[in-house]
């Protein structure tokens, strides 16, 4: 009974978390498309068979579909949910009908409609971060070493309590919170610190050590550690403008770190075992919603930023793939042939399907249930 309830909770949590993120993404497309005068045929959360649906006054079909692994906005003139053009239908349209199709809009308007989805995800992340800052205060601590942990890389390098860290490699350090961010993607390679001690600048080299820790949800994660603690952390009440600017900065840092990790995976410097698929996200969703509202919001913010970022990758079928086609069209002053675009969409499908299969295997191989069964058999 407990296992069944846990499964239902995880499934329901996954649906809620993913639906919020997907709705925001697709609503970004929807809003800008409406502003650009495009007729919307359907707005769907999920794919496949429709479970619940209704029509609004403009004729748009709003629906929730069977497979909750994404969503789409189908515009007038689209052949599919991937916004590929229905070439045959477009040739039969009147001028009035073409005026409300996505495919006959100007290149800047089409690009604006496409980029609006990822942008909406970034806005959601920024809004959640701003809510956290406004309600809990902005943590602030000078980059001063309060404590050096024993037997740590920091102690071995000679860092001392009271040292002010001015720079890590080429990056300036303005607060203590910058330190874990700047070393977050380090893979055990040496870093150079510029430290102020007794009004003198000292340069020292430290090699972070990879340690395993709890992520707050009961999962084990690995991260680099140099072994220092801050002297004092204070929380300051800030206004909306300061909260917003800090939220934008944090969202940028999150995306920059994600891109660096992806780059390390592509170049082979980092294994791809940490990639999460639908089962992994479902597990995180169940853990986050089972803990508290704050943690659930935090997960939504993380996933939303990552969804927005991944959708900008220049892979056909993704928003970034469409933008890449538009960039080529702008340079050539004419669109790519329909055949070339179709080949691109097929390649994109293979890439995305392969990635989905890979992450699914990752999820299965790290699932507690699977690990337990391996021990039994």
QUIHU-V145288 format. One record per residue. PHI is phi in whole degrees, 0 to 359 (* if undefined). PSI is psi in radians with two decimals (* if undefined). Layout:
BEGIN
phi={PHI | PHI}
psi={PSI | PSI}
END
This chain:
BEGIN
phi={* | 298 | 295 | 295 | 294 | 297 | 297 | 295 | 297 | 297 | 296 | 293 | 297 | 300 | 297 | 294 | 299 | 293 | 296 | 298 | 294 | 293 | 301 | 300 | 300 | 290 | 292 | 299 | 302 | 299 | 299 | 291 | 298 | 297 | 297 | 272 | 81 | 267 | 280 | 260 | 277 | 210 | 232 | 236 | 260 | 97 | 238 | 86 | 295 | 288 | 262 | 223 | 198 | 204 | 256 | 268 | 295 | 274 | 96 | 287 | 268 | 264 | 209 | 247 | 251 | 296 | 263 | 277 | 246 | 151 | 181 | 198 | 244 | 264 | 259 | 300 | 101 | 281 | 272 | 208 | 290 | 272 | 64 | 284 | 286 | 270 | 303 | 294 | 293 | 297 | 291 | 268 | 284 | 281 | 299 | 294 | 289 | 297 | 295 | 250 | 265 | 296 | 286 | 257 | 281 | 294 | 301 | 300 | 291 | 296 | 296 | 296 | 296 | 291 | 286 | 295 | 293 | 301 | 299 | 297 | 295 | 296 | 297 | 299 | 299 | 299 | 296 | 293 | 300 | 296 | 298 | 300 | 295 | 291 | 267 | 249 | 96 | 265 | 292 | 220 | 206 | 296 | 284 | 251 | 288 | 269 | 210 | 255 | 289 | 294 | 56 | 251 | 303 | 296 | 294 | 295 | 279 | 100 | 295 | 230 | 301 | 99 | 294 | 257 | 274 | 266 | 204 | 240 | 54 | 259 | 260 | 285 | 247 | 256 | 217 | 297 | 294 | 290 | 296 | 297 | 295 | 292 | 252 | 298 | 256 | 290 | 248 | 80 | 262 | 297 | 237 | 255 | 252 | 258 | 239 | 260 | 222 | 53 | 65 | 237 | 269 | 235 | 254 | 219 | 248 | 230 | 252 | 301 | 256 | 279 | 234 | 255 | 218 | 272 | 274 | 94 | 244 | 97 | 262 | 270 | 230 | 255 | 207 | 284 | 222 | 253 | 93 | 228 | 235 | 284 | 290 | 198 | 248 | 244 | 250 | 247 | 286 | 231 | 278 | 301 | 294 | 295 | 297 | 293 | 296 | 292 | 293 | 297 | 298 | 293 | 295 | 298 | 299 | 298 | 291 | 297 | 295 | 300 | 297 | 294 | 296 | 299 | 299 | 294 | 293 | 295 | 277 | 85 | 285 | 228 | 289 | 264 | 292 | 274 | 296 | 260 | 254 | 300 | 291 | 295 | 293 | 298 | 297 | 298 | 297 | 297 | 293 | 291 | 289 | 282 | 270 | 193 | 296 | 300 | 294 | 297 | 296 | 301 | 296 | 300 | 298 | 298 | 293 | 296 | 298 | 292 | 296 | 299 | 293 | 298 | 294 | 271 | 296 | 284 | 249 | 308 | 91 | 272 | 301 | 297 | 294 | 298 | 296 | 295 | 299 | 293 | 296 | 296 | 298 | 295 | 287 | 277 | 65 | 199 | 288 | 296 | 297 | 300 | 294 | 296 | 297 | 296 | 299 | 299 | 295 | 293 | 297 | 299 | 297 | 297 | 298 | 292 | 295 | 295 | 295 | 298 | 295 | 296 | 293 | 295 | 294 | 301 | 300 | 294 | 292 | 256 | 292 | 304 | 295 | 294 | 300 | 295 | 295 | 299 | 293 | 286 | 246}
psi={-0.78 | -0.68 | -0.73 | -0.74 | -0.69 | -0.73 | -0.79 | -0.69 | -0.78 | -0.77 | -0.79 | -0.71 | -0.75 | -0.77 | -0.78 | -0.89 | -0.86 | -0.66 | -0.69 | -0.83 | -0.77 | -0.72 | -0.82 | -0.77 | -0.91 | -0.54 | -0.54 | -0.84 | -0.81 | -0.86 | -0.85 | -0.62 | -0.75 | -0.74 | -0.52 | 0.08 | 0.44 | 2.39 | 2.25 | 2.14 | -0.80 | 2.57 | 1.98 | 2.37 | 1.98 | 2.97 | 2.94 | -2.61 | 2.38 | 2.30 | -0.82 | 2.45 | 2.79 | 2.76 | 2.42 | -3.10 | -0.46 | -0.06 | 0.03 | 2.33 | 1.97 | 2.25 | 2.75 | 2.19 | 3.02 | -0.79 | 1.85 | 0.93 | 0.48 | -2.65 | -3.14 | 2.76 | 2.03 | 2.13 | 2.78 | 2.16 | -0.10 | 2.49 | -0.39 | 3.12 | -0.20 | 0.14 | 0.48 | 2.51 | 2.46 | 1.51 | -0.72 | -0.77 | -0.64 | -0.64 | -0.41 | -0.08 | 2.62 | 2.97 | -0.66 | -0.66 | -0.70 | -0.52 | -0.38 | 0.24 | 2.60 | -0.69 | -0.25 | 0.14 | 2.82 | 2.77 | -0.78 | -0.66 | -0.71 | -0.73 | -0.68 | -0.71 | -0.74 | -0.78 | -0.27 | -0.50 | -1.01 | -0.66 | -0.68 | -0.64 | -0.74 | -0.69 | -0.70 | -0.80 | -0.79 | -0.73 | -0.73 | -0.77 | -0.73 | -0.66 | -0.77 | -0.81 | -0.70 | -0.53 | -0.52 | -0.25 | 2.84 | 2.02 | 2.37 | 2.31 | 2.30 | 2.63 | 0.98 | 2.32 | 2.08 | -0.63 | 2.40 | 2.11 | 2.47 | 2.59 | 0.60 | 2.84 | -0.61 | -0.74 | -0.71 | -0.56 | -0.27 | 0.23 | 2.52 | 2.73 | 2.34 | -0.24 | 2.40 | 2.13 | 2.03 | -0.56 | 2.48 | 2.03 | -2.05 | 0.05 | 2.30 | 2.57 | 2.05 | -0.43 | 2.85 | -0.54 | -0.33 | -0.46 | -0.93 | -0.56 | -0.79 | -0.37 | 0.08 | -0.50 | 0.21 | 2.37 | 0.78 | 0.37 | 2.62 | 2.52 | 2.62 | 2.18 | 2.36 | 2.06 | 2.42 | 2.16 | 2.08 | 0.82 | 0.30 | 2.49 | 2.28 | 2.40 | 2.28 | 2.72 | 2.32 | 2.43 | 1.90 | 2.58 | 2.36 | 2.19 | 2.76 | 2.34 | 3.00 | 2.39 | 0.11 | -0.18 | 0.09 | 0.03 | 2.59 | 2.25 | 2.65 | 2.46 | 2.71 | 2.55 | 2.36 | -0.34 | 0.82 | 2.72 | 2.66 | 2.78 | -0.79 | 2.39 | 2.20 | 2.58 | 2.18 | 2.39 | 2.29 | 2.79 | 3.04 | -0.67 | -0.80 | -0.72 | -0.70 | -0.78 | -0.68 | -0.62 | -0.69 | -0.75 | -0.75 | -0.66 | -0.72 | -0.79 | -0.71 | -0.80 | -0.69 | -0.71 | -0.74 | -0.77 | -0.68 | -0.70 | -0.76 | -0.73 | -0.68 | -0.63 | -0.74 | -0.70 | -0.06 | 0.09 | -0.41 | 2.46 | 2.73 | 0.26 | -0.32 | -0.10 | 2.32 | 2.39 | -2.88 | -0.66 | -0.69 | -0.73 | -0.66 | -0.74 | -0.80 | -0.68 | -0.79 | -0.72 | -0.74 | -0.80 | -0.44 | -0.25 | -1.18 | 2.97 | -0.68 | -0.80 | -0.68 | -0.74 | -0.72 | -0.77 | -0.74 | -0.73 | -0.79 | -0.86 | -0.64 | -0.80 | -0.72 | -0.65 | -0.77 | -0.75 | -0.85 | -0.64 | -0.29 | -0.08 | 2.43 | 1.03 | 2.16 | 2.52 | -0.50 | 2.88 | -0.67 | -0.55 | -0.75 | -0.75 | -0.62 | -0.72 | -0.74 | -0.61 | -0.75 | -0.73 | -0.70 | -0.66 | -0.70 | -0.28 | 0.34 | 2.61 | 2.77 | 2.70 | 2.69 | -0.61 | -0.76 | -0.73 | -0.69 | -0.74 | -0.71 | -0.75 | -0.62 | -0.74 | -0.74 | -0.69 | -0.75 | -0.76 | -0.84 | -0.69 | -0.72 | -0.72 | -0.73 | -0.76 | -0.71 | -0.83 | -0.56 | -0.71 | -0.64 | -0.81 | -0.79 | -0.74 | -0.45 | 0.06 | 2.32 | -0.63 | -0.75 | -0.75 | -0.71 | -0.74 | -0.65 | -0.69 | -0.56 | -0.65 | *}
END
